[in-house]
Structure formats: C-alpha cells, structure tokens
Amino acid sequence: MRSLLRFGLTLPMLFLAFQAPSIAQAPAQPASPPPSTSPAQSTAPAQTAAPPQQAQTQQPGYSIAVTVPVVNVDVIVTDNDGNFIRGLKKQNFRILEDGTTQEITNFSTGDAPITVVILMEYNSRGWGYYNYTGIRWADNFLRQIGPKDWVALESFSIRPNVEVDFTHDPREIEQGLNGMRVPPAFHEANLFDAVVDVLDRMQDVKGRKAVLVLATGVDTFSRLTLDKTLSHLKETDVTIFTVGVAEELALRQEMFGGQGTNSLTFLQAQNQLKSFAALTGGRFWSPRFDGEVPGIMQDIANSLRNQYSLGYTSSNKALDGKYRKLKVEILDDNGGPFTITNAKGKNEKIQVYARQGYTAPKGDVN
C-alpha cells in the first residue's frame, strides 16, 4: 500500500503495478548490480602500462555530458467566473522562462487519478473551533474522491503526524478524522515545518498530486522560517490548495468589538496561505460561511482533474541552482491572444494558475 513515511517503490519490479505511493518510507532506489566475482575476472592478470613511446603519441580524450531535466508545469485555466476552459491544445500554450519562450515538448490532458494529502491543523486554538471546522470540511472533500484516487490524512500541531496512510477508501480517512474530534491541549501550529515535511515526502510521486491545507495560516513555533519555507516551495512540483478555517470565527469576533479579520495576525496568516497556493499553481479560499464549502471542495477536485500538464527542456543549460521565473500564456490557434465571450457577447477574462517558477539544478562539470 501507499505509506506516508515516504512515497516510493518497496517491492520487486515484478509487483510494480500494485505498489502504492508512500509518505512514510523513502523510495527504494534500484539496487546497483553486484561487482562481478567470476573466476575469469578475479584471476586475470593486471594490465601493464603502455610503453613510454606509445604513451607520448596518445592524445587524451575528454567527454562532457550535461543532463538537463525536463521542467514540468501543471496549468489550470478558468474564466473569470471560475468555469474551467477545456479542450485546449499544445499550440494554445506559451511558456516563458525568465522572459524567454520555451519549446513545449510534453503535453497531456485527461481525467487521470489524483493523489492528495489532506494536511490539517490539529490543536485547541480557537477553543477547538478551528479543529472542528477542519474536520467537517475535510469530510466534505472526501465526497469528491473517486475509486482510483489516492488520499491520505496528515495533521500538525507541535509536529506533523500521519493519521491515515494512502488509501482508495475515503471511509478510512473518515475514521481518522473521527479520532481527531477531541483536540489536544496544546496550542501550537507549526505550519511551516508541516508543509515542508509533506512536500519532501511527496517529491518522488508521479502524476497529478496535491496537498490540501486546512488551517488558520498561523505559525507559532516552527523550526523553519517563512523565507526558508517559500524556498522549498520554489523547488516543488506539488500543487498546494489552501483553505483558511479562521474567517468565520474572526467575523463573529468583530461583531463583539474584537479586531477579527482586521488583526495583524489574521492578515499575515491569510497572506501566508495565499503565497503557498500562488507559488505552486494552486488556489486559495477563505470561506465565511459553511454553505460555501461544498462548492470549494468540488472546485479543488475539478482543478486537479482539469489540469493541463506541460513539459519542456529549458534553453538555459546553466546548472547554477538559481530560481527561474515562469509565465504561462494562453493563445488562440493562430498564436494571437485567446479570448472567450460570455452570454452577452462580452470578452471574459482568462485566469491561469501555474507555478511561478522553479529552481534550476546545481552541479559542477569536471
């Protein structure tokens, strides 16, 4: 099964089709073939050095091989009302890396199975209100899970914890959520550490993958700073969707004379959740009422199922470890601006969700 220790292959290749991804265990690397110990090799005499005259006539040869990885970019395209724009082709996309147009070599669409980790804040802050809200909203998201999708549940307070490993059965996640209905006594919300932890665990997972963060956005005591967390986000290909669980209670506090949504803590928390989503090509919501939640959870699932997957090999071959900015543009079939019209014949604004950049690999050529 898929394990939250870390994703990866743990069975022989014969059983590859049945192996699930894992957050809990590091993916096993293919074993290198053992050194040959055949008698012919072990008893063969060592080769002698070439005579000096021959060595002088031989010219040294040099071979430099540089492998430039394919950059994968998942893209969601909607109109201004949030309706997904389907049926686009490869020629309808243009990717700019640091302002330079790249040649798209890989392109795919389709309603492929998705892999999602629900990352939920689990503490007694807000008198347990945030915890209770997250449980209800996570349960709502489970209604969007298909029979071939993988879903796991991870919580965080002082430290991240795997509540339920990957499964095709949403009922297993529901059981995990039921076990979280009584919040712990502590108030910690180490969001930064938890986000980086789950991204590290998912780095080797292939296909459509995402993290759904249900949290206030507040970080109380993380080992990592916000800057270091954002640096990790710049290196990931996991899409993060964030849903703030604090706004409804903040609005109630305002009614009784509190700062509520105007407090610096609330505004900073919301900004952090927005940043996580924007950097990775995801989306952010902060519902004020429970009635908004079913539509939001359906939007998240549909966003994953309607992603366009693009890939290209960067024209910048430098292995410098620098961050490169990405921009995805939508074109018509003739290479001009892509436009759609609403029922009144007016042009609709196009919304493009894609990660804002990536960190190039770093290496030395000898």
C-alpha angles and dihedrals in degrees: 000000000000111000127203094216087084132320119253152098116299101160129072115275089256088073098040094119091060099046118110125209117259135210092185105057131045113249110260111244118226107267116248114241110265118253113271113259099178115144092240091061098038094052098039113118117248115260116253123234118262116262114267093250092054093045090055093056096048116093118215114245127214129200124188119191120182119185113204111195124228112257111225120205123184113203133196117196124193138158121246091274093056096256112147117243107222133182098048117151133212092265089058091068132073123184120201119195111195086338096309120117114239129207110246108222102167124051132164141158135177145109095285123169114272133221115213135176116201105213109194133184109238118189142096097265114133089026088291092304095120091049093050091046093051092051093052093047094046089052088054091053091054089068087068095056116110127213092258097044124103120223132176135180125226126173132196138199117129088355137359117268132189106233098175128010123226115301142161090221115085089196089072089057090048090055089051091051091050089056089057097055092101104062122217120256097248127088102211120131108182094182099160094054092047095050093050091045094056093044091053090051092050099045095104097044114114129213130024107350134165146163120228108205116200105185147115090251091237119132116199110174113356121159089222123068124228091254093054090047092053089049089057090049090055089060100047131091092199116113114229122207115190129198118185114221098191108071099083092054091043090056090052090052090054090055088061096048100270126131094249112159090005094063118112091232093055094046093048091048092051091048091053092052090048091051093051091054097042096050093052100040095256132122136248132219134179107187119203095194135033090237090072094057103079091054092047093051091048089050091054093052092044091048090059094044093049099047120130111220114214130180136185141165109241118246086216103083096181113123091209103135091234127146113252121200120230131203125183119203128190117224136184121244090273095052095258129120113301113237136179129185132218128226090281093054094251122135115259122219115246120227117204120192116194136133112281096228147320138237113249118231117262124220146136125244113218 
